[in-house]
Amino acid sequence: MLKNIIFFFTLLIVIIFTVFSYYKSQVKEQTLDNILDKFVNSLNYELKNQKLDALELAIVLSNNKGLIEALENDDEDLGYKILSEVVKKVKYTAKRDIRAQIITSELNIFARSWDDVYTGMPLGDYRADLKYFETHKTPRSSLEIGRRLGIKATVPIYVKGKLIGYLEVLDFFKELTEYFKARGISLYALLDYKYFYTSVFMQQNRTIKDYIIANRTYNWVHIKDLEKLDFKTFKVNKVESKDGKYFFYENMKNGAGEVIGAFIFVMPQKYLEYFKNSDDDISYVANFSKNDLYSVEQYKREQSIYSDLSASEYLYVKNILSNEDYEFYLDDAYKKLDVYSKEELIQLILNDRSNRKIEGKIK
């Protein structure tokens, strides 16, 4: 009888321990998947912002009359002088470390902001992405392979309907890696080794397995750990752990949606506890910057303010909102105004218009 009781309690303890271990393992796995989603969302958000910033600057530079005239007249020296001076001013005023270049319609280097050594060098063999402009006239900004891997914002330059060249702004992951570094996360941009002969300026870079490291700076300890991982398994599982660190894998795609490499995130295991649940975001990483935390709280306050407005106040607020806030305002406005009839809405709009002050001159 005693043996049966001991056996029963032993079996019960084993079952409880097994269930607990399984549950703990599942929670941990779910948490890691959640963290990967947060990293990828933050990565995509920052990439989008950097692409837009680069494109905005490229469009401005492509409208510089001096640069257009230099390109029309094939005056490479003048093109380099103007481009380098403009970029220096942008770096000084905007505190942005950028590079810009002009490419001729024959796909040769016309001018680069950082040197005048490679003027006239053909790029056709390295820039398959430029074929996009054979069928499109609109600018674009995307992650592309050239002689180096990076964000390339390209604007075609037309004069009287004729294509005379391209203005490009280039970004090579510095700001992106600094963004994650400030939050305690290391980010590595890896290019598939099959592009070795295309990326001529990366041929001296360190390699990991079948990838070329695009980053200019990296942690040697992380590289040693990555070299020990089975990348075939890593690509499938997306998450691996080694020596007190978690490694997260995400495919890297170019502007055509083709997989050209990978982004690898490295996070200390101690940061795991800072992710509370699936609704949290990357702001829960240990050393998320105070400015970002303030932005999150400011956003929450703004949303609560909108939700407390009356119908007539919604109509007034819409005239003073910034473009960034307008989308959030519309969501709440639709919910608030949906309960009113057509006649009531017309009256609200008429009242709103009658309260506006109109200034100007009659000519």
C-alpha positions in Angstrom: 0.0 0.0 0.0 2.8 2.4 0.9 4.6 1.6 -2.3 1.5 2.4 -4.3 1.1 5.7 -2.6 4.8 6.6 -3.1 4.5 5.5 -6.8 1.3 7.6 -7.2 2.8 10.8 -5.8 6.1 10.3 -7.7 4.1 9.9 -10.9 2.0 12.9 -10.1 5.1 15.0 -9.4 6.7 13.8 -12.7 3.5 14.7 -14.6 3.3 18.2 -13.0 6.9 18.8 -13.7 6.6 17.7 -17.3 3.5 19.8 -17.9 5.1 22.8 -16.2 8.3 22.4 -18.3 6.3 22.1 -21.5 4.2 25.1 -20.6 7.3 27.1 -19.7 8.9 26.0 -23.0 5.8 27.0 -25.0 5.6 30.4 -23.3 9.3 31.0 -24.0 9.0 30.0 -27.6 5.9 32.3 -28.0 7.8 35.1 -26.4 10.8 34.7 -28.7 8.5 34.6 -31.8 6.9 37.8 -30.4 10.3 39.5 -30.0 11.2 38.5 -33.6 8.0 40.1 -34.8 8.8 43.3 -32.9 12.3 43.5 -34.3 11.1 42.9 -37.9 8.4 45.6 -37.5 10.9 48.0 -36.1 13.3 47.1 -38.9 10.7 47.6 -41.6 9.6 50.9 -40.1 13.1 52.3 -40.0 13.9 51.1 -43.4 10.8 52.7 -44.8 11.7 56.0 -43.1 15.2 55.9 -44.4 14.1 55.1 -47.9 11.6 58.0 -47.8 14.3 60.4 -46.4 16.7 59.4 -49.1 14.1 59.7 -51.8 13.0 63.1 -50.6 16.6 64.3 -50.8 17.3 62.7 -54.2 14.2 64.5 -55.6 15.4 67.9 -54.3 19.0 67.3 -55.7 17.6 66.2 -59.1 16.0 69.6 -59.5 19.3 71.5 -59.0 19.7 73.6 -62.1 23.4 73.7 -61.8 23.7 69.9 -61.7 21.3 69.5 -64.7 23.3 72.0 -66.8 26.6 70.3 -65.8 25.1 66.9 -66.9 23.8 68.3 -70.1 27.1 69.9 -71.0 29.1 66.8 -69.9 31.0 69.0 -67.4 32.1 66.3 -64.9 34.3 68.6 -62.8 31.5 71.1 -62.3 29.1 68.3 -61.5 31.4 67.0 -58.8 32.0 70.5 -57.4 28.3 71.3 -57.1 27.2 67.9 -55.8 30.0 67.7 -53.2 29.2 71.2 -51.9 25.5 70.6 -51.7 25.9 67.3 -49.8 28.4 68.9 -47.4 25.7 71.6 -46.6 23.1 68.9 -46.1 25.5 66.9 -43.7 26.2 70.1 -41.7 22.6 71.3 -41.4 20.7 68.1 -41.2 23.4 66.1 -39.4 23.0 63.3 -41.9 25.9 61.2 -43.2 24.8 60.8 -46.8 26.3 60.1 -50.2 25.0 61.1 -53.6 26.0 60.4 -57.2 24.9 61.2 -60.7 24.8 58.4 -63.3 24.5 59.1 -67.0 21.8 57.7 -69.2 24.5 55.3 -70.6 24.9 54.0 -66.9 28.4 55.6 -66.4 29.4 57.5 -63.3 29.2 61.2 -63.9 29.9 62.6 -60.4 30.0 61.4 -56.8 29.8 63.6 -53.8 32.6 61.9 -51.9 35.3 61.7 -54.6 36.1 62.3 -58.3 38.2 59.1 -58.9 35.7 56.9 -60.7 34.3 59.4 -63.2 33.3 57.6 -66.4 33.3 54.1 -64.9 30.5 51.9 -66.3 27.9 50.6 -63.8 25.7 48.5 -66.1 27.2 45.2 -65.0 26.6 46.0 -61.3 23.2 47.7 -61.3 20.6 45.4 -62.6 18.0 47.4 -60.6 18.4 50.3 -63.0 16.5 48.2 -65.7 13.4 49.2 -63.7 13.7 52.6 -65.4 13.4 51.1 -68.9 9.7 50.8 -68.3 9.1 53.3 -65.5 9.7 57.1 -65.2 8.9 57.4 -61.6 11.6 57.7 -58.9 12.0 54.8 -56.4 13.9 54.0 -53.2 14.8 50.4 -52.3 17.3 48.1 -50.9 19.6 47.1 -53.8 22.8 45.4 -54.7 25.4 47.5 -56.5 29.1 47.5 -55.9 27.9 47.8 -52.3 24.7 46.7 -50.7 22.5 49.5 -49.4 19.5 51.7 -49.8 19.5 53.5 -53.2 17.0 56.3 -53.9 17.1 56.9 -57.6 15.4 59.7 -59.5 15.6 59.8 -63.4 16.4 63.2 -64.8 14.5 64.3 -67.9 15.1 67.4 -70.0 12.4 68.1 -72.7 11.2 64.5 -72.4 14.7 63.0 -72.9 16.4 60.9 -70.2 19.8 62.4 -69.5 20.8 60.6 -66.3 19.9 59.6 -62.7 20.4 61.3 -59.4 21.0 58.8 -56.5 21.2 59.1 -52.7 22.9 56.2 -51.0 22.6 54.8 -47.4 24.7 51.9 -46.1 23.1 50.8 -42.9 24.9 53.1 -40.5 21.8 54.8 -39.1 19.9 51.5 -39.1 22.6 49.7 -37.0 22.9 52.7 -34.7 19.2 52.7 -34.1 19.2 49.1 -32.8 22.6 49.6 -31.1 21.1 52.4 -29.0 18.5 49.8 -27.8 21.0 47.1 -26.9 20.4 45.1 -30.0 23.1 44.3 -32.6 22.0 44.2 -36.3 23.9 42.5 -39.1 23.1 42.9 -42.8 24.3 39.8 -44.7 24.4 39.6 -48.4 24.1 36.2 -50.1 27.6 35.1 -51.3 26.3 34.5 -54.9 26.5 38.3 -55.4 30.2 38.3 -54.6 31.3 39.3 -58.1 28.7 42.0 -58.3 29.5 43.7 -55.0 33.1 44.5 -55.8 33.5 46.9 -53.0 32.5 44.2 -50.5 34.9 41.5 -51.7 37.3 42.2 -48.9 34.5 42.1 -46.2 34.4 39.3 -43.7 32.1 36.4 -44.5 29.9 34.1 -42.4 28.9 30.8 -44.0 27.4 31.7 -47.3 27.0 35.4 -46.6 29.1 38.6 -46.9 28.8 41.0 -43.9 27.7 44.4 -45.2 28.2 46.2 -41.9 31.4 48.3 -41.6 31.6 47.7 -37.8 30.6 44.5 -35.9 31.2 42.6 -32.7 33.8 39.9 -33.2 32.2 37.7 -30.4 28.9 37.7 -32.3 30.6 36.7 -35.5 32.3 33.8 -33.8 29.0 32.7 -32.4 27.2 33.0 -35.7 29.9 30.9 -37.4 29.0 28.1 -35.0 25.3 28.1 -35.9 23.8 25.7 -38.5 22.3 28.3 -40.9 20.1 25.8 -42.6 18.3 25.2 -39.3 18.6 28.8 -38.4 16.8 30.0 -41.6 13.9 27.6 -40.8 13.6 28.2 -37.0 14.3 31.9 -37.2 15.6 31.9 -33.6 18.7 30.3 -32.1 20.5 30.7 -28.7 24.2 30.5 -27.9 26.4 31.6 -25.0 23.9 33.9 -23.3 22.5 35.4 -26.5 19.5 35.0 -28.8 20.0 35.2 -32.6 17.0 36.1 -34.8 16.8 35.6 -38.6 14.8 37.6 -41.2 15.1 37.5 -45.0 16.4 40.5 -46.8 14.6 41.5 -50.0 15.4 43.9 -52.8 13.0 46.2 -54.5 11.7 43.4 -56.8 10.9 41.2 -53.7 13.8 38.8 -54.3 15.6 37.4 -51.3 19.2 38.6 -51.5 20.4 38.0 -48.0 19.4 38.2 -44.3 19.1 40.5 -41.4 20.4 39.0 -38.1 19.5 40.5 -34.7 21.6 39.6 -31.7 20.0 40.1 -28.2 21.3 39.3 -24.7 19.2 36.6 -23.0 18.7 38.9 -20.0 16.5 41.2 -22.2 13.9 38.4 -22.5 12.1 39.5 -19.3 11.5 43.0 -20.6 9.0 41.8 -23.2 5.8 41.6 -21.2 3.1 40.4 -23.7 2.2 40.3 -27.4 0.8 43.9 -27.2 4.1 45.4 -26.1 6.5 46.8 -28.6 10.3 47.3 -28.9 10.1 50.1 -26.3 10.3 47.4 -23.6 13.9 46.5 -24.5 16.1 47.4 -21.5 17.7 50.6 -22.7 15.1 52.0 -25.1 15.8 55.7 -25.4 14.0 58.2 -23.3 12.9 60.2 -26.4 11.2 57.1 -27.9 9.4 56.4 -24.6 8.3 60.0 -24.5 6.9 59.7 -28.1 4.9 56.6 -27.2 3.4 58.3 -24.1 2.7 61.5 -26.1 0.9 59.5 -28.8 -1.2 57.8 -26.2 -2.2 61.2 -24.7 -3.1 62.6 -28.1 -5.3 59.7 -28.8 -7.2 60.0 -25.5 -7.7 63.7 -26.2 -9.3 63.0 -29.6 -11.7 60.4 -28.1 -13.0 63.0 -25.6 -13.9 65.6 -28.2 -17.5 66.5 -29.0 -18.8 66.3 -32.6 -18.5 70.0 -33.2 -15.0 70.0 -31.7 -14.0 67.3 -34.1 -14.9 69.5 -37.1 -12.8 72.3 -35.7 -9.8 70.2 -34.8 -9.5 68.9 -38.3 -8.4 72.3 -39.5 -5.3 72.4 -37.2 -4.0 68.8 -37.4 -0.7 67.9 -38.8 -0.6 65.4 -41.7 0.9 62.7 -39.4 -2.1 63.0 -37.0 -4.9 63.2 -39.6 -5.2 59.4 -40.2 -5.6 58.7 -36.4 -8.1 61.6 -36.2 -10.3 60.2 -39.1 -10.7 56.8 -37.4 -12.1 58.4 -34.2 -14.1 61.0 -36.2 -15.9 58.3 -38.2 -16.9 56.5 -34.9 -18.0 59.8 -33.3 -20.0 61.2 -36.2 -21.6 57.9 -37.4 -24.4 58.2 -34.9 -25.7 61.5 -36.5 -28.3 61.7 -39.2 -27.6 63.4 -42.6 -29.5 66.6 -41.6 -27.6 66.8 -38.3 -24.3 66.5 -40.0 -25.2 69.2 -42.5 -26.1 71.5 -39.6 -22.8 70.8 -37.8 -20.8 71.6 -41.0 -22.7 74.8 -41.5 -22.1 75.9 -38.0 -18.4 75.0 -38.3 -18.1 77.2 -41.5 -19.9 80.1 -40.0 -17.4 80.2 -37.1 -14.3 80.5 -39.3 -12.4 83.8 -39.8 -11.6 84.5 -43.4 -8.7 86.7 -44.2 -7.4 88.0 -47.6 -7.7 90.6 -50.3 -10.3 91.1 -53.0 -8.7 91.9 -56.4 
